[in-house]
Amino acid sequence: CIVDDYVASKAEYFKRLWPVFEVFTACTRGIEVNLALMEAAKQRLMETSIREAKDAIVVDVMQASATFPDDERRIKEVIRGNGGEEPTNRIVKQMFVSLIGKMLMG
């Protein structure tokens, strides 16, 4: 996945429902996810600790939106049917923390 920023307050990625749901789906199905950060975010990431990066990642699928209301409604129904928002948020955040940790380790 290509992410504009890992810091939730700056990242459009975490505000968009489709990409967050796609990462959740990949994680739960054992599909490998790779991360590509925009260059400015990558530069900032290299100057921070994993703890700071982890704290900066905030996933809230129920606050995320889709361009088409019908897509948003259907995706959120699927999320509710798969344990709800808490496990979805946790799984997606854990994936991003892991991917960012790998980037920091080189």
DSSP file (Angstrom, degrees, kcal/mol; ACC not computed):
  #  RESIDUE AA STRUCTURE BP1 BP2  ACC     N-H-->O    O-->H-N    N-H-->O    O-->H-N    TCO  KAPPA ALPHA  PHI   PSI    X-CA   Y-CA   Z-CA
    1    1 A C              0   0    0      0, 0.0    35,-2.4     0, 0.0     2,-0.6   0.000 360.0 360.0 360.0 145.9    0.0    0.0    0.0
    2    2 A I  E     -a   36   0A   0     33,-0.2     2,-0.4    35,-0.0    35,-0.2  -0.900 360.0-168.0-102.9 120.8    1.1    3.5   -0.7
    3    3 A V  E     -a   37   0A   0     33,-2.8    35,-1.8    -2,-0.6     3,-0.1  -0.915  21.7-152.7-117.4 133.9    0.6    5.8    2.3
    4    4 A D  S    S-     0   0    0     -2,-0.4    37,-0.3     1,-0.3     2,-0.3   0.873  80.4 -11.1 -71.4 -37.3    0.9    9.5    2.3
    5    5 A D        -     0   0    0     36,-0.1    -1,-0.3    32,-0.1     8,-0.1  -0.981  46.5-142.9-160.2 150.8    1.9    9.8    5.9
    6    6 A Y  S    S+     0   0    0     -2,-0.3     2,-0.6    -3,-0.1    52,-0.2   0.626  80.8  92.6 -91.0 -15.4    2.1    7.6    9.0
    7    7 A V  S >> S-     0   0    0      1,-0.2     3,-1.8    50,-0.1     4,-1.7  -0.708  74.2-143.5 -82.1 119.1    1.0   10.4   11.3
    8    8 A A  T 34 S+     0   0    0     48,-2.9    -1,-0.2    -2,-0.6     3,-0.1   0.837  96.2  57.0 -55.4 -39.3   -2.8   10.2   11.6
    9    9 A S  T 34 S+     0   0    0     47,-0.2    -1,-0.3     1,-0.2    48,-0.1   0.717 118.2  33.9 -68.3 -18.2   -3.4   13.9   11.8
   10   10 A K  T <4 S+     0   0    0     -3,-1.8     2,-0.5     2,-0.0    -1,-0.2   0.598  97.7  98.1-106.4 -16.6   -1.6   14.3    8.4
   11   11 A A     <  -     0   0    0     -4,-1.7     4,-0.2     1,-0.2     3,-0.1  -0.641  42.8-175.6 -88.7 119.7   -2.5   11.1    6.7
   12   12 A E  S >> S+     0   0    0     -2,-0.5     3,-1.5     1,-0.2     4,-0.8   0.801  82.4  73.3 -70.8 -30.6   -5.4   11.0    4.2
   13   13 A Y  G >4 S+     0   0    0      1,-0.3     3,-1.0     2,-0.2     7,-0.3   0.886  95.2  47.2 -52.5 -46.6   -4.9    7.3    4.0
   14   14 A F  G 34 S+     0   0    0      1,-0.2    46,-0.4    -3,-0.1    -1,-0.3   0.570 107.3  58.3 -77.6  -7.6   -6.4    6.6    7.4
   15   15 A K  G <4 S+     0   0    0     -3,-1.5    50,-2.7    -4,-0.2     2,-0.5   0.581  91.3  83.0 -91.9 -12.8   -9.4    8.8    6.7
   16   16 A R  B <X  -b   65   0B   0     -3,-1.0     4,-1.3    -4,-0.8    50,-0.2  -0.825  66.7-155.4 -98.6 125.7  -10.3    6.7    3.6
   17   17 A L  H  > S+     0   0    0     48,-2.8     4,-2.8    -2,-0.5     5,-0.2   0.891  84.6  59.1 -69.5 -43.2  -12.3    3.6    4.3
   18   18 A W  H  > S+     0   0    0     47,-0.4     4,-2.6     1,-0.2     5,-0.2   0.936 107.4  43.8 -57.4 -52.1  -11.4    1.5    1.3
   19   19 A P  H  > S+     0   0    0      0, 0.0     4,-2.1     0, 0.0    -1,-0.2   0.901 115.3  48.8 -64.0 -37.7   -7.7    1.4    1.8
   20   20 A V  H  X S+     0   0    0     -4,-1.3     4,-2.3    -7,-0.3    -2,-0.2   0.930 113.2  47.6 -65.0 -43.3   -8.0    0.7    5.5
   21   21 A F  H  X S+     0   0    0     -4,-2.8     4,-2.7     1,-0.2    -1,-0.2   0.877 109.0  54.6 -64.5 -37.8  -10.5   -2.1    4.8
   22   22 A E  H  X S+     0   0    0     -4,-2.6     4,-2.4    -5,-0.2    -1,-0.2   0.901 108.9  47.7 -63.2 -41.0   -8.2   -3.6    2.2
   23   23 A V  H  X S+     0   0    0     -4,-2.1     4,-2.7     2,-0.2    -2,-0.2   0.923 112.0  50.3 -65.6 -43.3   -5.3   -3.8    4.6
   24   24 A F  H  X S+     0   0    0     -4,-2.3     4,-2.5     1,-0.2    -2,-0.2   0.936 111.6  48.2 -57.5 -47.6   -7.6   -5.4    7.2
   25   25 A T  H  X S+     0   0    0     -4,-2.7     4,-1.2     1,-0.2     6,-0.2   0.914 111.9  48.9 -61.9 -44.3   -8.8   -7.9    4.6
   26   26 A A  H  <>S+     0   0    0     -4,-2.4     5,-2.8     1,-0.2     4,-0.4   0.926 111.9  49.7 -61.5 -44.5   -5.3   -8.7    3.5
   27   27 A C  H ><5S+     0   0    0     -4,-2.7     3,-1.0     1,-0.2    -2,-0.2   0.918 111.4  47.3 -61.4 -44.7   -4.2   -9.2    7.2
   28   28 A T  H 3<5S+     0   0    0     -4,-2.5    -1,-0.2     1,-0.2    -2,-0.2   0.681 114.8  47.2 -74.2 -16.7   -7.0  -11.5    8.1
   29   29 A R  T 3<5S-     0   0    0     -4,-1.2    -1,-0.2    -3,-0.4    -2,-0.2   0.346 114.3-112.5-104.9   5.3   -6.5  -13.6    4.9
   30   30 A G  T < 5 +     0   0    0     -3,-1.0     2,-0.4    -4,-0.4    -3,-0.2   0.746  63.0 152.5  73.5  23.2   -2.7  -13.9    5.3
   31   31 A I      < -     0   0    0     -5,-2.8    -1,-0.2    -6,-0.2    -2,-0.1  -0.740  49.4-112.2 -89.0 132.1   -1.9  -11.8    2.3
   32   32 A E        -     0   0    0     -2,-0.4     2,-0.5     1,-0.0    -1,-0.1  -0.366  29.9-158.9 -65.3 137.2    1.4  -10.0    2.4
   33   33 A V        -     0   0    0     -2,-0.1     2,-0.3    62,-0.0    -1,-0.0  -0.976   4.1-164.6-119.4 130.7    1.2   -6.2    2.7
   34   34 A N        -     0   0    0     -2,-0.5     2,-0.4     2,-0.0    65,-0.0  -0.845  11.8-138.6-111.6 153.2    4.1   -4.0    1.7
   35   35 A L        -     0   0    0     -2,-0.3     2,-0.5    64,-0.1   -33,-0.2  -0.931  17.2-178.5-117.8 132.8    4.4   -0.3    2.6
   36   36 A A  E     -a    2   0A   0    -35,-2.4   -33,-2.8    -2,-0.4     2,-0.3  -0.983  15.1-161.3-125.6 118.3    5.6    2.6    0.5
   37   37 A L  E     -a    3   0A   0     -2,-0.5   -33,-0.2   -35,-0.2   -32,-0.1  -0.745  28.4-102.9 -97.9 145.7    5.7    5.9    2.2
   38   38 A M     >  -     0   0    0    -35,-1.8     4,-2.4    -2,-0.3     3,-0.3  -0.352  41.7-108.9 -59.7 149.7    5.7    9.3    0.5
   39   39 A E  H  > S+     0   0    0      1,-0.2     4,-2.4     2,-0.2     5,-0.2   0.855 115.2  51.4 -57.0 -43.8    9.3   10.7    0.6
   40   40 A A  H  > S+     0   0    0      1,-0.2     4,-2.0     2,-0.2    -1,-0.2   0.909 113.1  46.0 -62.0 -41.5    8.6   13.5    3.1
   41   41 A A  H  > S+     0   0    0    -37,-0.3     4,-2.6    -3,-0.3    -1,-0.2   0.887 111.0  52.9 -67.5 -38.9    7.0   11.1    5.5
   42   42 A K  H  X S+     0   0    0     -4,-2.4     4,-2.0     2,-0.2    -2,-0.2   0.903 107.5  51.6 -63.4 -40.8    9.8    8.6    5.1
   43   43 A Q  H  < S+     0   0    0     -4,-2.4     4,-0.5     2,-0.2    -2,-0.2   0.933 112.5  45.6 -61.2 -46.2   12.4   11.3    5.9
   44   44 A R  H >< S+     0   0    0     -4,-2.0     3,-1.2     1,-0.2    -2,-0.2   0.898 109.7  55.7 -63.5 -40.0   10.5   12.2    9.1
   45   45 A L  H >< S+     0   0    0     -4,-2.6     3,-1.9     1,-0.3    -1,-0.2   0.894 101.1  57.2 -60.0 -40.7   10.1    8.5   10.0
   46   46 A M  T 3< S+     0   0    0     -4,-2.0    -1,-0.3     1,-0.3    -2,-0.2   0.662 105.7  52.6 -66.7 -14.1   13.8    8.0    9.8
   47   47 A E  T <  S+     0   0    0     -3,-1.2    -1,-0.3    -4,-0.5     2,-0.3   0.255 103.8  70.1-103.0  10.7   14.3   10.7   12.4
   48   48 A T  S <  S-     0   0    0     -3,-1.9     2,-0.2    -4,-0.1    -3,-0.0  -0.760  79.5-109.1-124.6 169.1   11.8    9.2   15.0
   49   49 A S     >  -     0   0    0     -2,-0.3     4,-2.4     1,-0.1     5,-0.2  -0.559  30.4-113.9 -92.6 162.3   11.6    6.3   17.3
   50   50 A I  H  > S+     0   0    0      1,-0.2     4,-2.9     2,-0.2     5,-0.2   0.865 117.9  55.8 -62.6 -35.4    9.4    3.3   16.8
   51   51 A R  H  > S+     0   0    0      2,-0.2     4,-2.3     1,-0.2    -1,-0.2   0.928 108.9  45.5 -63.8 -44.7    7.5    4.3   19.9
   52   52 A E  H  > S+     0   0    0      2,-0.2     4,-1.4     1,-0.2    -2,-0.2   0.911 114.5  48.7 -64.4 -41.7    6.8    7.8   18.6
   53   53 A A  H  X S+     0   0    0     -4,-2.4     4,-0.9     2,-0.2     3,-0.2   0.918 110.6  51.1 -63.7 -43.1    5.7    6.3   15.2
   54   54 A K  H >< S+     0   0    0     -4,-2.9     3,-0.8     1,-0.2    -2,-0.2   0.916 110.1  49.3 -60.4 -44.0    3.5    3.8   16.9
   55   55 A D  H 3< S+     0   0    0     -4,-2.3    -1,-0.2     1,-0.2    -2,-0.2   0.781 106.7  57.2 -66.2 -26.6    1.8    6.5   18.9
   56   56 A A  H 3< S+     0   0    0     -4,-1.4   -48,-2.9    -3,-0.2     2,-0.7   0.687  87.2  88.7 -79.2 -18.1    1.3    8.6   15.8
   57   57 A I    <<  +     0   0    0     -4,-0.9     2,-0.5    -3,-0.8   -50,-0.1  -0.724  53.8 173.2 -86.5 117.5   -0.7    5.9   14.0
   58   58 A V        -     0   0    0     -2,-0.7     2,-0.5   -52,-0.2    -3,-0.0  -0.987   9.1-172.0-127.7 122.0   -4.4    6.1   14.8
   59   59 A V        +     0   0    0     -2,-0.5     2,-0.3    30,-0.1    34,-0.1  -0.962  13.9 163.1-116.5 125.7   -6.9    3.9   13.0
   60   60 A D    >>  -     0   0    0     -2,-0.5     3,-1.6   -46,-0.4     4,-1.0  -0.747  11.2-175.9-141.0  89.8  -10.6    4.5   13.4
   61   61 A V  T 34 S+     0   0    0      1,-0.3     3,-0.2    -2,-0.3    -1,-0.1   0.797  82.5  59.0 -60.7 -30.6  -12.6    2.7   10.7
   62   62 A M  T 34 S+     0   0    0      1,-0.2    -1,-0.3    14,-0.0   -45,-0.0   0.698 107.7  46.8 -75.4 -16.4  -15.9    4.1   11.8
   63   63 A Q  T <4 S+     0   0    0     -3,-1.6    -1,-0.2     2,-0.1    -2,-0.2   0.613  95.2  95.1 -92.9 -16.0  -14.6    7.6   11.3
   64   64 A A     <  -     0   0    0     -4,-1.0     2,-0.3    -3,-0.2   -48,-0.2  -0.347  63.5-152.9 -72.1 156.7  -13.2    6.8    7.9
   65   65 A S  B     -b   16   0B   0    -50,-2.7   -48,-2.8    -2,-0.0   -47,-0.4  -0.875  10.4-142.8-132.0 163.4  -15.3    7.5    4.8
   66   66 A A        -     0   0    0     -2,-0.3     6,-0.1   -50,-0.2     7,-0.0  -0.876  27.3-120.0-119.7 155.7  -15.8    6.4    1.3
   67   67 A T  S    S+     0   0    0     -2,-0.3    -1,-0.1     1,-0.1     3,-0.1   0.902 104.0  53.0 -60.8 -41.4  -16.6    8.5   -1.8
   68   68 A F  S >> S-     0   0    0      1,-0.1     4,-2.1    -3,-0.0     3,-0.6  -0.866  77.4-145.9-102.5 122.2  -19.8    6.6   -2.3
   69   69 A P  H 3> S+     0   0    0      0, 0.0     4,-2.6     0, 0.0     5,-0.2   0.829 100.0  56.3 -54.0 -35.6  -22.2    6.4    0.7
   70   70 A D  H 3> S+     0   0    0      2,-0.2     4,-2.3     1,-0.2     5,-0.2   0.902 106.9  49.1 -66.5 -39.8  -23.4    2.9   -0.4
   71   71 A D  H <> S+     0   0    0     -3,-0.6     4,-2.8     2,-0.2     5,-0.3   0.938 111.7  49.8 -60.4 -46.8  -19.8    1.6   -0.3
   72   72 A E  H  X S+     0   0    0     -4,-2.1     4,-2.4     1,-0.2     5,-0.2   0.926 111.2  48.2 -59.4 -46.7  -19.3    3.1    3.1
   73   73 A R  H  X S+     0   0    0     -4,-2.6     4,-1.7     1,-0.2    -1,-0.2   0.924 114.2  45.9 -60.5 -46.3  -22.5    1.6    4.4
   74   74 A R  H  X S+     0   0    0     -4,-2.3     4,-2.1     2,-0.2    -2,-0.2   0.906 112.9  49.0 -66.8 -42.7  -21.7   -1.9    3.1
   75   75 A I  H  X S+     0   0    0     -4,-2.8     4,-2.4     1,-0.2    -1,-0.2   0.927 111.6  49.3 -63.7 -43.9  -18.1   -1.9    4.3
   76   76 A K  H  X S+     0   0    0     -4,-2.4     4,-2.4    -5,-0.3    -1,-0.2   0.833 108.5  54.0 -66.8 -30.7  -19.1   -0.8    7.8
   77   77 A E  H  X S+     0   0    0     -4,-1.7     4,-2.0    -5,-0.2    -1,-0.2   0.907 108.9  48.6 -65.5 -41.5  -21.7   -3.5    7.8
   78   78 A V  H  X S+     0   0    0     -4,-2.1     4,-0.8     2,-0.2    -2,-0.2   0.916 111.1  50.6 -63.7 -42.6  -19.0   -6.1    7.0
   79   79 A I  H ><>S+     0   0    0     -4,-2.4     5,-2.4     1,-0.2     3,-1.0   0.932 110.2  48.9 -61.2 -46.6  -16.8   -4.7    9.7
   80   80 A R  H ><5S+     0   0    0     -4,-2.4     3,-0.8     1,-0.3    -1,-0.2   0.877 110.8  51.8 -60.3 -37.1  -19.6   -4.9   12.3
   81   81 A G  H 3<5S+     0   0    0     -4,-2.0    -1,-0.3     1,-0.2    -2,-0.2   0.612 105.4  57.2 -75.2 -12.8  -20.2   -8.5   11.1
   82   82 A N  T <<5S-     0   0    0     -3,-1.0    -1,-0.2    -4,-0.8    -2,-0.1  -0.139 138.1 -67.1-110.6  36.1  -16.5   -9.4   11.6
   83   83 A G  T < 5S-     0   0    0     -3,-0.8     3,-0.2     4,-0.1    -3,-0.2   0.298  81.7 -97.9 102.1 -10.8  -16.2   -8.5   15.2
   84   84 A G     >< -     0   0    0     -5,-2.4     4,-1.2    -6,-0.2     5,-0.1  -0.357  54.6 -48.1  95.9-173.8  -16.6   -4.7   15.0
   85   85 A E  H  > S+     0   0    0      1,-0.2     4,-3.3     2,-0.2     5,-0.3   0.849 119.9  64.1 -73.1 -36.0  -14.4   -1.7   14.8
   86   86 A E  H  > S+     0   0    0     -3,-0.2     4,-2.6     1,-0.2     5,-0.2   0.942 107.4  40.4 -59.6 -51.6  -12.0   -2.5   17.8
   87   87 A P  H  > S+     0   0    0      0, 0.0     4,-2.6     0, 0.0    -1,-0.2   0.886 116.6  51.6 -65.0 -34.4  -10.5   -5.6   16.3
   88   88 A T  H  X S+     0   0    0     -4,-1.2     4,-2.3     2,-0.2     5,-0.2   0.953 112.0  45.3 -63.9 -48.9  -10.4   -4.0   12.8
   89   89 A N  H  X S+     0   0    0     -4,-3.3     4,-2.6     1,-0.2     5,-0.2   0.925 114.9  48.9 -58.7 -45.3   -8.6   -0.9   14.2
   90   90 A R  H  X S+     0   0    0     -4,-2.6     4,-2.8    -5,-0.3    -2,-0.2   0.921 111.6  47.8 -62.8 -46.1   -6.2   -3.1   16.2
   91   91 A I  H  X S+     0   0    0     -4,-2.6     4,-2.0     2,-0.2    -1,-0.2   0.920 114.5  45.9 -63.1 -45.2   -5.3   -5.4   13.3
   92   92 A V  H  X S+     0   0    0     -4,-2.3     4,-2.3    -5,-0.2    -1,-0.2   0.923 114.0  48.3 -65.9 -43.7   -4.7   -2.5   10.9
   93   93 A K  H  X S+     0   0    0     -4,-2.6     4,-2.8    -5,-0.2     5,-0.2   0.936 110.3  51.7 -62.1 -45.5   -2.6   -0.5   13.4
   94   94 A Q  H  X S+     0   0    0     -4,-2.8     4,-2.3     1,-0.2    -1,-0.2   0.894 109.2  51.2 -58.3 -40.2   -0.5   -3.6   14.3
   95   95 A M  H  X S+     0   0    0     -4,-2.0     4,-2.5     2,-0.2    -1,-0.2   0.934 112.1  45.4 -63.0 -46.1    0.2   -4.2   10.6
   96   96 A F  H  X S+     0   0    0     -4,-2.3     4,-2.7     2,-0.2     5,-0.2   0.888 111.5  51.9 -67.3 -37.8    1.3   -0.6   10.1
   97   97 A V  H  X S+     0   0    0     -4,-2.8     4,-2.4     2,-0.2    -1,-0.2   0.920 111.8  48.0 -62.0 -42.9    3.5   -0.6   13.2
   98   98 A S  H  X S+     0   0    0     -4,-2.3     4,-2.0    -5,-0.2    -2,-0.2   0.926 113.0  46.9 -63.0 -45.6    5.1   -3.8   12.0
   99   99 A L  H  X S+     0   0    0     -4,-2.5     4,-1.8     1,-0.2    -2,-0.2   0.896 113.9  47.6 -65.2 -40.2    5.7   -2.4    8.5
  100  100 A I  H  X S+     0   0    0     -4,-2.7     4,-2.5     2,-0.2    -1,-0.2   0.884 108.5  55.3 -69.1 -37.7    7.1    0.9    9.9
  101  101 A G  H  X S+     0   0    0     -4,-2.4     4,-1.9    -5,-0.2    -2,-0.2   0.907 106.9  50.7 -58.6 -42.2    9.3   -1.1   12.3
  102  102 A K  H  X S+     0   0    0     -4,-2.0     4,-0.7     2,-0.2    -1,-0.2   0.895 109.5  50.7 -62.9 -40.2   10.8   -2.9    9.4
  103  103 A M  H >< S+     0   0    0     -4,-1.8     3,-0.7     1,-0.2    -2,-0.2   0.919 110.7  48.7 -63.2 -42.6   11.5    0.4    7.6
  104  104 A L  H 3< S+     0   0    0     -4,-2.5    -1,-0.2     1,-0.2    -2,-0.2   0.831 106.5  56.3 -67.2 -31.8   13.2    1.8   10.7
  105  105 A M  H 3<        0   0    0     -4,-1.9    -1,-0.2    -5,-0.2    -2,-0.2   0.644 360.0 360.0 -77.0 -13.3   15.4   -1.4   11.0
  106  106 A G    <<        0   0    0     -4,-0.7    -3,-0.2    -3,-0.7    -2,-0.1   0.461 360.0 360.0  99.3 360.0   16.6   -0.8    7.5
